[in-house]
Amino acid sequence: MQLFASDHTVMSLLLLLLALVPVAGLLRVLQRYLTKSPLDNLPGPPLPASLLFGNVHQIRNPLTAGKLTARLCETYGPAHRIHGVLGERLLHVFDPRALHNILAGGMEHFPKEVTPLNTLSLLLGPGILATNGPQHRRQRKLLSSAFTQAHLRDITTSMYDVAHKLLETMGPRGAAKAQELDINALMAKTVFEISGEALLGYSFGSFAEDGEDSFGECVKQFFATVGKVPLIAFVVPWLSHFCSGPLIFRLFRIIPFSPNLQRLLDISEALRHRATRIVQVKKAALMRGDAEQLDNVGEGKDIMSLLLKANMAAYEEDKISDAELIAQVSTVMLAGLDPTSNGLSRLLYTLAQNQVAQERLRAELLEAQRHVNESTGLGIPPNELMRLPYLDAVFRETLRLYPPVVFMLRFAAKDVALPLTWPVCGKDGTMMSEIFVPRGTHLVPNLRACNQNKALWGEDALEWKPERWMGELPRELLEARVPGVYSHLMTFSAGGRSCIGVKFAELEMKIVLSVLLMAFKFELTDKPVVWNFSVVEYPTMGESSTEPELLLKVTPL
């Protein structure tokens, strides 16, 4: 009876909150449309037909959103206003100086969110992708101690081992028969297995016939399932002003009309349960000494083992809680899976489009391989691999033109004057060298638009030209001081929230690419490939398909 009463109370609270949503939304719309903003003077597209979703409605289609956002940037310049949900004014920006202030120099004024909870913190816990301020800095400091060059060298063998397992899966070397393979699926398996071994010290058995793992399946399905429940990104921050995380979770559990939401909650619980077990086992092993770690895949050199050791040795004020440690397990796996696997897919697809470049790169790799002593390992040593000039040029140019993560989202925590590299002409004819951004404004830093900016890279900025990296870069690019942490690019973001595993990802992708290109030739099929605009871009075979897939013709050499 008491349980029934409790459930009845929760249901009543849920109905009350749901009833308040349209009222609050209507008041918000009226406030935004009736109140003037400094952003109104910025150039930008006219108000679309949908007052509810604004321009966001136009970029919800993954097939057309990429071209639309590129057209907005081309038409309205490196800092312009677009219309968001419920009449919100968004600042869409790719001006280098503005990006520096948003993501690096003034990042404390532009957090990811200022609400008590967001979607990631609710579903994964307080991991590095979900936290802000001192908590985020404390986590990043500890994680940075694990992502060092010395530790990357220690896990190189694991990366090569997985890459050679991939070769065995793709077919015997030397066979003459070509076959069509789903490269995107193979890259996802490869990256997932490397991440498991290098980050967690755990093999998911991705290439075994019965290699399905419940934790692995949940990681793979997480973002796809989040995408099927888009309103959760708006509802969770709003509810967090009134309810705790556990109560929101419970409220969602009793919603009967959303099977995708229920599946997402199942995934969240499974991830948290398995992550808790992984941390408990590793902590117990570390307490008993390092000997037991030598029996594991990563020999105790995986990122989570190193993080646990660093946390145990840290000063009390620098330590992170068990809840934060548990949240990092799922977070580090999710952060690297889609961007890296889809990035590898894009690299192989681009080389399939450019056969001359593929042959040139293969020749460079084979020449480097010929000088490798068999006793040094399975492939080209990482220090030599990272110095190969054409491999580096192909890698940089592909990630410049096609960054896996296209845009980010930030929130102005206070009124800020945002300086610009290039003045913007307001609707009233005023030339503005800075933009006044009111507190509460959402900003959309467009990483790809900065990478493709003709004012920085020249008139051929939209062309794939690896050779541009083998000579002097444009003076305009160097003078603009693009704040990205990697090679004048915004691909891995900037500042204190930039990709902490950038060197890990670069080494991983170059190892996999080198092993594959020395064993196989990659060509396009006669089937159309479409790259879908999303938080992480992904390929499908044709416009009618919604399943990530990339078929290429693969011929053993």
ABEGO torsion letter per residue (X at the ends): XAAAAAAAAAAAAAAAAAAAAAAAAAAAAAAAAABBBAAAABBEBBBBABAAAEAAAAAABAAAAAAAAAAAAAAAEABBBBBBBGGBBBBBBABAAAAAAAABAAAAABBABABABBAAAAAAEBBAAABBEAAAAAAAAAAAAABBAAAAAAAAAAAAAAAAAAAAAAEBBGBABBBBBBAAAAAAAAAAAAAAAAAAGBBAGAABAAABBAAAAAAAAAAAAAAABAAAAAAAAAAAAABBAAAAAAAAAABAABAAAAAAAAAAAAAAAAAAAAAAAAAAAAAAEAAAAAABAAGGABAAAAAAAAAAABBAAABBBAAAAAAAAAAAAAAAAAAAAAAAAAAAAAAAABAAAAAAAAAAAAAAAAABBAAAEABBBAAAAAABAAAAAAAAAAAAABBABABBBBBBABBBBBBBABBBBBAAGBBBABBBBBBGBBBBBBAAAAAABAAAAEAAAABBBAAAAABBBBAAAAAAGBABABGGBAAAEBEAABBAAAAAAAAAAAAAAAAAAAABBBBBBABBBBBBBBABBBBBBEAABABBBBBBBBBBX
